[in-house]
């Protein structure tokens, strides 16, 4: 199963890669971002199933 991921999370992750040089808690930020992304994709899939 393939998910269509919008380009905005990729841009956010690239922004976080730049921020890695500034913050020590970059791993925590990336973990939060991944959790938000998973919730977003899960919500989209659930909405698609409901619509079907």
The first five atom37 places (N, CA, C, CB, O) and aatype in JSON, in Angstrom:
{
  "aatype": [20, 20, 20, 20, 20, 20, 20, 20, 20, 20, 20, 20, 20, 20, 20, 20, 20, 20, 20, 20, 20, 20, 20, 20, 20, 20, 20, 20, 20, 20, 20, 20, 20, 20, 20, 20, 20, 20, 20, 20, 20, 20, 20, 20, 20, 20, 20, 20, 20, 20, 20, 20],
  "atom_mask": [
    [1, 1, 1, 1, 1],
    [1, 1, 1, 1, 1],
    [1, 1, 1, 1, 1],
    [1, 1, 1, 1, 1],
    [1, 1, 1, 1, 1],
    [1, 1, 1, 1, 1],
    [1, 1, 1, 1, 1],
    [1, 1, 1, 1, 1],
    [1, 1, 1, 1, 1],
    [1, 1, 1, 1, 1],
    [1, 1, 1, 1, 1],
    [1, 1, 1, 1, 1],
    [1, 1, 1, 1, 1],
    [1, 1, 1, 1, 1],
    [1, 1, 1, 1, 1],
    [1, 1, 1, 1, 1],
    [1, 1, 1, 1, 1],
    [1, 1, 1, 1, 1],
    [1, 1, 1, 1, 1],
    [1, 1, 1, 1, 1],
    [1, 1, 1, 1, 1],
    [1, 1, 1, 1, 1],
    [1, 1, 1, 1, 1],
    [1, 1, 1, 1, 1],
    [1, 1, 1, 1, 1],
    [1, 1, 1, 1, 1],
    [1, 1, 1, 1, 1],
    [1, 1, 1, 1, 1],
    [1, 1, 1, 1, 1],
    [1, 1, 1, 1, 1],
    [1, 1, 1, 1, 1],
    [1, 1, 1, 1, 1],
    [1, 1, 1, 1, 1],
    [1, 1, 1, 1, 1],
    [1, 1, 1, 1, 1],
    [1, 1, 1, 1, 1],
    [1, 1, 1, 1, 1],
    [1, 1, 1, 1, 1],
    [1, 1, 1, 1, 1],
    [1, 1, 1, 1, 1],
    [1, 1, 1, 1, 1],
    [1, 1, 1, 1, 1],
    [1, 1, 1, 1, 1],
    [1, 1, 1, 1, 1],
    [1, 1, 1, 1, 1],
    [1, 1, 1, 1, 1],
    [1, 1, 1, 1, 1],
    [1, 1, 1, 1, 1],
    [1, 1, 1, 1, 1],
    [1, 1, 1, 1, 1],
    [1, 1, 1, 1, 1],
    [1, 1, 1, 1, 1]
  ],
  "atom_positions": [
    [[0.85, -1.2, 0.0], [0.0, 0.0, 0.0], [0.88, 1.25, 0.0], [-0.96, 0.01, 1.23], [1.78, 1.37, 0.83]],
    [[0.63, 2.15, -0.91], [1.43, 3.37, -0.98], [0.57, 4.56, -0.59], [2.03, 3.56, -2.39], [-0.59, 4.67, -1.0]],
    [[1.14, 5.43, 0.2], [0.43, 6.64, 0.63], [0.95, 7.83, -0.17], [0.61, 6.88, 2.17], [2.15, 7.95, -0.44]],
    [[0.03, 8.71, -0.54], [0.43, 9.95, -1.2], [0.75, 10.97, -0.12], [-0.69, 10.48, -2.16], [-0.15, 11.48, 0.56]],
    [[2.04, 11.26, 0.05], [2.47, 12.2, 1.08], [2.68, 13.56, 0.42], [3.79, 11.72, 1.79], [3.41, 13.65, -0.56]],
    [[2.05, 14.6, 0.93], [2.24, 15.93, 0.35], [3.67, 16.41, 0.54], [1.26, 16.93, 0.99], [4.43, 15.86, 1.34]],
    [[4.03, 17.44, -0.21], [5.41, 17.9, -0.2], [5.74, 18.69, 1.05], [5.69, 18.74, -1.43], [6.92, 18.89, 1.35]],
    [[4.74, 19.15, 1.8], [5.03, 19.99, 2.96], [5.82, 19.26, 4.05], [3.74, 20.52, 3.53], [6.75, 19.85, 4.6]],
    [[5.5, 17.99, 4.41], [6.34, 17.34, 5.43], [7.79, 17.18, 4.98], [5.78, 15.98, 5.77], [8.7, 17.23, 5.81]],
    [[8.01, 17.0, 3.69], [9.38, 16.89, 3.19], [10.1, 18.23, 3.4], [9.4, 16.48, 1.69], [11.27, 18.26, 3.8]],
    [[9.41, 19.32, 3.12], [10.01, 20.63, 3.34], [10.27, 20.86, 4.82], [9.11, 21.74, 2.77], [11.3, 21.43, 5.19]],
    [[9.34, 20.42, 5.67], [9.54, 20.57, 7.11], [10.74, 19.76, 7.57], [8.28, 20.14, 7.88], [11.52, 20.24, 8.39]],
    [[10.9, 18.55, 7.05], [12.03, 17.72, 7.46], [13.34, 18.34, 6.97], [11.88, 16.29, 6.91], [14.35, 18.28, 7.68]],
    [[13.33, 18.93, 5.77], [14.53, 19.61, 5.29], [14.84, 20.8, 6.18], [14.34, 20.07, 3.83], [16.01, 21.07, 6.47]],
    [[13.8, 21.53, 6.61], [14.0, 22.65, 7.53], [14.58, 22.15, 8.85], [12.67, 23.39, 7.78], [15.45, 22.8, 9.43]],
    [[14.1, 21.0, 9.33], [14.63, 20.44, 10.58], [16.09, 20.01, 10.41], [13.78, 19.25, 11.05], [16.88, 20.13, 11.34]],
    [[16.45, 19.52, 9.21], [17.85, 19.16, 8.98], [18.74, 20.38, 9.11], [18.03, 18.53, 7.6], [19.85, 20.29, 9.62]],
    [[18.24, 21.54, 8.65], [19.0, 22.78, 8.81], [19.06, 23.16, 10.29], [18.37, 23.93, 7.98], [20.09, 23.62, 10.77]],
    [[17.95, 22.96, 11.0], [17.9, 23.31, 12.41], [18.77, 22.39, 13.27], [16.48, 23.26, 12.89], [19.06, 22.71, 14.42]],
    [[19.18, 21.24, 12.71], [20.01, 20.31, 13.49], [21.27, 20.99, 14.01], [20.39, 19.1, 12.63], [21.76, 20.66, 15.09]],
    [[21.79, 21.94, 13.25], [23.01, 22.62, 13.66], [22.74, 23.58, 14.82], [23.61, 23.37, 12.49], [23.67, 23.96, 15.54]],
    [[21.49, 23.98, 15.0], [21.17, 24.97, 16.02], [20.69, 24.34, 17.33], [20.12, 25.92, 15.5], [20.97, 24.87, 18.4]],
    [[19.97, 23.22, 17.23], [19.36, 22.65, 18.43], [19.96, 21.28, 18.74], [17.84, 22.53, 18.25], [20.34, 20.53, 17.84]],
    [[20.04, 20.99, 20.03], [20.51, 19.67, 20.46], [19.37, 18.67, 20.51], [21.18, 19.76, 21.81], [19.61, 17.46, 20.48]],
    [[18.13, 19.14, 20.59], [16.98, 18.25, 20.72], [16.35, 17.98, 19.36], [15.93, 18.85, 21.68], [15.14, 17.86, 19.25]],
    [[17.19, 17.9, 18.31], [16.65, 17.69, 16.97], [15.99, 16.32, 16.86], [17.76, 17.83, 15.93], [15.0, 16.18, 16.14]],
    [[16.53, 15.31, 17.55], [15.94, 13.97, 17.49], [14.54, 14.0, 18.08], [16.81, 12.95, 18.23], [13.63, 13.35, 17.55]],
    [[14.35, 14.75, 19.18], [13.02, 14.88, 19.78], [12.07, 15.57, 18.81], [13.08, 15.65, 21.11], [10.92, 15.16, 18.66]],
    [[12.56, 16.63, 18.16], [11.71, 17.35, 17.2], [11.32, 16.44, 16.04], [12.43, 18.61, 16.66], [10.18, 16.47, 15.58]],
    [[12.27, 15.63, 15.56], [11.98, 14.73, 14.45], [10.97, 13.66, 14.89], [13.27, 14.07, 13.93], [10.11, 13.26, 14.11]],
    [[11.09, 13.21, 16.14], [10.14, 12.21, 16.64], [8.73, 12.8, 16.67], [10.54, 11.73, 18.05], [7.77, 12.14, 16.28]],
    [[8.62, 14.03, 17.13], [7.31, 14.7, 17.16], [6.78, 14.87, 15.74], [7.4, 16.08, 17.87], [5.59, 14.65, 15.49]],
    [[7.65, 15.26, 14.81], [7.22, 15.45, 13.42], [6.73, 14.13, 12.83], [8.38, 16.02, 12.58], [5.71, 14.1, 12.15]],
    [[7.45, 13.05, 13.09], [7.04, 11.75, 12.57], [5.69, 11.34, 13.16], [8.09, 10.68, 12.88], [4.85, 10.77, 12.46]],
    [[5.48, 11.63, 14.45], [4.2, 11.28, 15.07], [3.06, 12.07, 14.44], [4.25, 11.54, 16.58], [1.99, 11.52, 14.19]],
    [[3.3, 13.36, 14.18], [2.27, 14.19, 13.52], [2.01, 13.65, 12.11], [2.71, 15.69, 13.46], [0.86, 13.57, 11.68]],
    [[3.07, 13.28, 11.4], [2.9, 12.78, 10.03], [2.12, 11.47, 10.02], [4.27, 12.58, 9.36], [1.24, 11.28, 9.19]],
    [[2.43, 10.58, 10.96], [1.72, 9.3, 11.03], [0.25, 9.54, 11.34], [2.35, 8.37, 12.1], [-0.63, 8.92, 10.74]],
    [[-0.03, 10.45, 12.29], [-1.42, 10.75, 12.62], [-2.15, 11.34, 11.41], [-1.5, 11.71, 13.81], [-3.3, 11.01, 11.16]],
    [[-1.46, 12.21, 10.67], [-2.06, 12.85, 9.5], [-2.4, 11.82, 8.43], [-1.11, 13.92, 8.92], [-3.5, 11.83, 7.87]],
    [[-1.45, 10.92, 8.14], [-1.68, 9.89, 7.12], [-2.79, 8.94, 7.59], [-0.38, 9.1, 6.83], [-3.65, 8.56, 6.8]],
    [[-2.76, 8.57, 8.86], [-3.78, 7.67, 9.4], [-5.16, 8.3, 9.3], [-3.47, 7.31, 10.86], [-6.14, 7.62, 8.97]],
    [[-5.25, 9.59, 9.58], [-6.53, 10.3, 9.5], [-7.03, 10.33, 8.06], [-6.39, 11.74, 10.04], [-8.22, 10.13, 7.81]],
    [[-6.11, 10.58, 7.12], [-6.5, 10.62, 5.7], [-7.01, 9.26, 5.24], [-5.32, 11.07, 4.83], [-8.01, 9.17, 4.52]],
    [[-6.31, 8.2, 5.65], [-6.72, 6.85, 5.24], [-8.08, 6.52, 5.84], [-5.67, 5.79, 5.67], [-8.93, 5.95, 5.16]],
    [[-8.29, 6.87, 7.11], [-9.58, 6.6, 7.74], [-10.7, 7.38, 7.05], [-9.53, 6.96, 9.24], [-11.78, 6.84, 6.83]],
    [[-10.43, 8.63, 6.71], [-11.44, 9.43, 6.01], [-11.76, 8.81, 4.65], [-10.96, 10.88, 5.84], [-12.92, 8.8, 4.23]],
    [[-10.74, 8.29, 3.97], [-10.96, 7.67, 2.66], [-11.8, 6.41, 2.81], [-9.6, 7.34, 1.97], [-12.68, 6.14, 1.99]],
    [[-11.53, 5.63, 3.85], [-12.3, 4.41, 4.07], [-13.75, 4.77, 4.39], [-11.69, 3.57, 5.23], [-14.68, 4.12, 3.9]],
    [[-13.95, 5.82, 5.2], [-15.32, 6.24, 5.53], [-16.04, 6.71, 4.27], [-15.3, 7.38, 6.6], [-17.22, 6.41, 4.07]],
    [[-15.32, 7.45, 3.41], [-15.96, 7.95, 2.19], [-16.29, 6.81, 1.24], [-15.04, 8.97, 1.49], [-17.28, 6.88, 0.51]],
    [[-15.48, 5.77, 1.24], [-15.78, 4.62, 0.38], [-16.97, 3.87, 0.95], [-14.55, 3.68, 0.24], [-17.4, 2.86, 0.38]]
  ]
}
